[in-house]
Amino acid sequence: MDVIQASIPFFFLLIGVELLVARLRRRPLYRLSDSISDLSCGILSQLAGIFIVLLTIAGYGWVQSHWGLQHALPVSAWIAGAPAAAWLLVFTLDDLAYYWMHRYSHVVNLLWAGHVVHHSSEEFNLTVALRQSSLHGLMSWLFYLPIALLGVPRTMWLTCHALNLVYQFWIHTREIKTLGPLEWVLNTPSHHRVHHGINPEYQDRNFAGTFIIWDRLFGTFEPERAPVVYGITKPLATWNPLRANVHQFQEIWRNARAARTLRDKLRAVFGHPGWRPPELGPPVVPGPVSPETFAKYEPPVSGALRRYALVQFVVVLAGSLVLLQSVPRLPIGETMAGMFYVTVSLGGIGGVLESRSWAGVSEAVRLAVLGGAALVLLATGAGPAWLLGFAATLAAGSLVWVLRLRPLLVSRDVRAVVAM
């Protein structure tokens, strides 16, 4: 996480560069609501990662210390004797494990339920790279245990794994076409655009992390030919990051409940994501798509609501970054409270971007709680006076703002309320 968090300024710098290039080329690569949704999912993923990383470290470390080959072979001596080769080998092994984890995450429904978050945007730009699941890490770490069995120290593996994930950030762009001979070895923007496509010929292709050679070796490579249509075959149709994280789990639950036999119930959980029990009718087979005919999700929302959502998101983003940096020094109770507040905030902002009627109530309560807590802490001298005063003022101003916008929040959606 240290490597990834240290890369966050670099990520936002590249997003700014891509925005500038897209504007100069007059290419509509970004939509405000979609990008806020992407980054909201990324924030939730980083916050959940605080605890998932602990699980990963504990599980990997236990396997490595109890069953690792270092008990039978001089693994540590070899690493010390050839450090450059050792790091390259571990990075390559991590990339191979990532390939299989990624591949199974597209064909096993339970794993797909976590991974689908990353694919549910209908755009393809650098903010999509940060659109990650909060729950996928609870399952995906198991695929890296063979590296632990080889006796690779966990810090070495974690560093290589983080570098692999950081590499994959820049390939989420449409502004780079192809890279010549590098296309044969590396995963590139062209290869990864294919992976995000819902075109029938592009589905379940190009699973590589850094090296595309795995797809070429294992028969899952597909070059970019036809224009790519991005998203998932059953569109998410919401900006709510909470629903983005749970909707496929809800689908699994519905299918498992509808299935009559134990075999079909297990298939609903561990079978292909496209399968559904016969009781719900035949499976839906996606047909051909094209950018010209594909309708992206874009509910009509006033500019006033968009401006409010943008301001609130920037504030929550800044607070989230401070929270992530402060976790090592915070008691667990304060960390959990901060995570809960950020989660509620991002859910409410997603509702505002869809003009949901419940979002007005959610935002009013959230801002009242923030302002009240800031005033109480200010009165007791429990924190920096300037920061608490700013928070109270911001909360009061935002509360007046959202109350004035309440007449614009008229859309109703029971599913969105459930997801909150």
Secondary structure, DSSP 8 states (H G I E B T S, - for coil): -HHHHHTHHHHHHHHHHHHHHHHHHT-----HHHHHHHHHHHHHHHHHHHHHHHHHHHHHHHHHHHH-GGGTS-HHHHHHHSHHHHHHHHHHHHHHHHHHHHHHHHHSHHHHHHHHHHH--SS-SHHHHT---SSTHHHHGGGGHHHHHTT--HHHHHHHHHHHHHHTTTTS-SS----GGGGGTB--HHHHHHHTB-SGGGTT----SSBTHHHHHHT------S---BS-SS------HHHHHHHHHHHHHHHHHH--SHHHHHHHHHS-TT---GGG-S--------TTT---------HHHHHHHHHHHHHHHHHHHHHHHHGGGS-HHHHHHHHHHHHHHHHHHHHHTTTBHHHHHHHHHHHHHHHHHHHHHHHHT-S-HHHHHHHHHHHHHHHHHHHHHGGG--B--HHHHHH-
